[in-house]
């Protein structure tokens, strides 16, 4: 029951607060989403970053995975952030262990976050991407959630 409560609360927060959590204006343009993402990353504000995500019915393991990805990037310096179009034939639904997953909103693009190489390492270009969707005029980062049929 606790897992269901978390999922419902996450979905309600996405619907009611917009994004960016409490105290921040929800991003209504791609540029605002990019600016809020950059600011949260630079200040290592995990709650603000997680507030940009539309969780829908994402499972707790997906929450942990997204949080881990965000936290792992905090040690990197952003070089560039851009919104890329999705390929016309791109498949964004997948099945794992018999459960089908798809994005929490209809994706309209992909946020590409490119990082500077870390000094003293052999690291080449590194980047992280997030699907982006819009709900009620608010831009969100997306994650995957189980499909209910």
N, C-alpha and C positions, 0 to 999 in steps of 0.2 A: 504494500500500500504506500510506503514511503517513496518508492521509486516513481509510482504513478503521480503522487503529489508533486514531486520535483518537476516532472515533465509538464504537468498542468500549470504549475507556477511559472516555469520557463516560457511556456506558450503565452500565458497571460501577460507576462512582462513584455514580451515582444509586441503583443497587440496594444497594450495600454501605455507603455512608456515610450514607444517609438524605440529609438536606439540610443546608445551612448549613456544609458542609465540616468540616475537622478542627477540633477544639477547641470546637465548638458542639453543643449538644443539638438534635437534629432537632425541628422544630416539630410537635407532635402535636395542636394545635388551631389554629383560624383566628386566635385572639388571639395565640398564640405566633408564628405566621407574620407577622402584622402587626407585632408588637413587634420581631422580628428584622429585618424589612425596614426599619422605621423607624430602628433603631440603626445598621444598615449604611449606610443612606442618609446619616444625620447625620454619620457618621464617614468618609464617602466610601470605604468599604471594598469595593472592586469585587470582590475575591475572595469575600468573605462574601455579597455580592449574587448573584454567579454560582453560589455554592454552594447557593442556594435553588432553583435551576432543575433540573428533571428533563430532562436532555438527550436521553435515549434514543438514537435514531439520527440526531439532527439533524445537518445538514451544516455544515461549517466556516463557510460564509457566514452561516448562521443564528446561529452562535455570535458572529460579529463584529457582526451586526445587533443582537442582544440586548445585547451589551456596549456598543455605541454608544448605544443607547437609555438604558441605565442611567447611563452616564457623562454624557450630555447633561442628565439630570435632577439631577445632583449640585449644580448651581448654584442650584437652586430650593429653597424652603422648603415642607415638607409642611404642608398645612392639615388634611387629614383622609385617613384610609385606611379603606376599608370593603370588605366582601366582599358582592358583589351576586349574586343568582341569575341563571342563564342563562335566556333566553327559551325556552319549550318548543319552538318551531319553529326555533331558531337553527341555522344551518349553519356548521360549524366546519371543514369540509373544503374545499380548493380545489385547482385545477390550474393550474400555471404551467409553460410551456415543455414541455407534455406529461407533466409529473410531478405526481402527486397527493400532496398533503400533508394531514396531520391532526395534532392535538395529540399530544404524547408520552405522555400518560395520558388517561384519560377525564375530561373537565372536570366539576367539580361547582359551579363558580362563577367569578366574575371579581373580582380584586382591583382596586379603583378607588382610585388615588392622586391626590388633588387637591392642587394647589399654590397658594400665595398669589401674587397678581399681583406682578410685579417692580416696585419703585418706579421712577418716571421713565419708564415705558413705557406704551404703549397696550394692553398685554396684558390680555385678559379672563381669565376662568377657564381654567386649563390643567390637564389631567389626563393620566395614563398608565394604561392598564389591562393586566393580565396575567391569563391564564387560570390557574385553580388546580385541581389534582387531588390525590387522596390515594392513596398506595400503602403498604400495610403499616402503616397508621395514621400515616404522615408526610405533612404538607402540603407541596406543591411548587408553584412557579410553573412554567408549561408553555410550551413553544415548539412549533414545527411541525417535523415530520420526514416524509421521504418514506414513502409507504405501500408496503410490500412485498406483492405479491400472489402 
